[in-house]
Amino acid sequence: MLINIGYGNVVNSDKIVAIINSDSAPAKRIAQGAKDAGMAIDATQGRKTKAIIVTDAHVILSALLPETIAGRFGGTIQNES
């Protein structure tokens, strides 16, 4: 099943391993490491990266919030409280 990750971009949901918020330092290191290795796909269309989608082969940067993508994915969202 294909999931819309914003601005006309879609991802195969069977390949998604994790959807993470891009604000933390470890998430930024994941994104930068993927860019350096040529394994990053920028699907932000020039906007600020708000979510990082980790797949089995690539790291995809999205301008949508992780909660929005997870909702489209049909997954449950568990907030840490």
N, C-alpha and C positions, 0 to 999 in steps of 0.2 A: 504494500500500500504506500502511496506517495503522500507526503506531508508537506503542506505549504509552509515555507519558512520566511515568507515575506517577499514582496516586490517581484512576484512571478517566479520565484525559485522554489524548487521542490526537492525533497530528499526521500530516498527509499527507507521506510520506517524499519524494515528488517535489519538494516545495517547500523542503526543508532545504538550506541553503547551508553551514552550519557548526554544530558543537556545541563550545562552549568552556567552560572552567572559569571559574567566577565569582570566583575569588580575586584575580586581577590588577587593577591600577588601570585599565588600558584596558578590560577587560571590564565593570568597574563603571561606567565612563563610557558605554559602549554601552548598558547597561541603563538608566541614569538618563536618557540622551538619548532613548531610546525611550519611557520613561515620560512625560517632559516633552512629547513630540510626540504622545502618545496612541497610540503604535504598539506598546506592550508588552502582552503577555498574561501574567498571573500565574497559573501552574498549580501553584504550590507548596502550595496549601491551607493557608497560614499557617506553613509550615515554612521553614527556612533555604534560600535559593537556592544550589544547588550547581552547576547547569549553566545556560548560556544558549544557547538554540537560535536561530540566525539563519536566518530564511527569506527568501524573495524579497519578502515584504510586511510581516512583523512580526518582533518579537523576543519569544521565549517563554521565561519563567523556569520552571525545573523544580527540584524538590527531590531528584531523582535525580542520581547522579554521571554525568559525561560518558561514562565508560567503560561504564556500565550501558546508557545510551541507545544508544551506538555498537554495543554488542553486540547489542541488539535490532534495530538497523538493519541488522546483517549486515556492517558495515564493519570494516575491519582497523584495529587500534590500533597506532600507531607511537610508542613512547616515545623521547624525546630522551635520548641517553646519551653 
